[in-house]
């Protein structure tokens, strides 16, 4: 088997595999974080619209958030 033709057995790709990552140099070359986001078509309005499309059970309840914060504080 050559390195160019590696086959996998129907592996499920991780959720983050569809997102491209960018280096700090690429972001700075674009003119900074805000300019970089603008070039990608990202802004606070599209972020809020995306959050509105999520189901209600995608968010933590007050009790779950409090428990998560307590867990984080205990692990410091």
N, C-alpha and C positions, 0 to 999 in steps of 0.2 A: 504494500500500500504506500503510495507516495504522499508527501505532505500536501500536495496541491489538491488531491482528490480524497479528502477525509470525509467519510460517511458517518452519519450518526443514526441511531435507531429511533426515529420519530421523537426526539427529545422535545419537551415543551420549553420554549424560550421564556426566560424571565420577563416580567412585565416591563422592566426598564430597558430591555434590549431594543425597543423601538425608538428610544430617545437618543439623539446625538449629543455628545458632550463637547464642550468647547474649552480651549485653554485660556488662561488669563491673557496671554499675548494676543489671541484672536479678539478677545473682548476689548482690550485696550486699543488695538489697531482699528477697531470700529469706531472709537471715540468715547469709550467708556460704557458703563452698564446700561444707561438710559438709551444712548444712541444704538447700542447693540440690540437691545430689545425692540426698538423702533424698526430697525432693519429686518428683524425676524417677524414683525407684525404683531408683537406682543405689547399689551398695555394694560393698565388697571381695569379698563372697561371690559376687555375680553376675558380677563381673569374673573371678574365678578359675574359675567355671563356664564362662564364655565362652571363656577360654583353653584349657580342657580339651577343648572341642569342635573346636579348630583341628587340622588335620592336622600330623603331625610335620615335614613339609617346609616348614611356614610359619615355622619358627624357624631362626635362623642356627646353623651348626655352630660349634664352638670355633674352628676355623681361619678361618671366614668372619668371626666376631666380631673376632678378633685383627686380621685384615686391615682390617676397617672402622675399628677404633680407630686403627690405624697411619695410615690415610688421613686420618682426622679430625685427628690430631695433626700430620701433615705440612702440612695446609692452614691451620694457625693462623698 
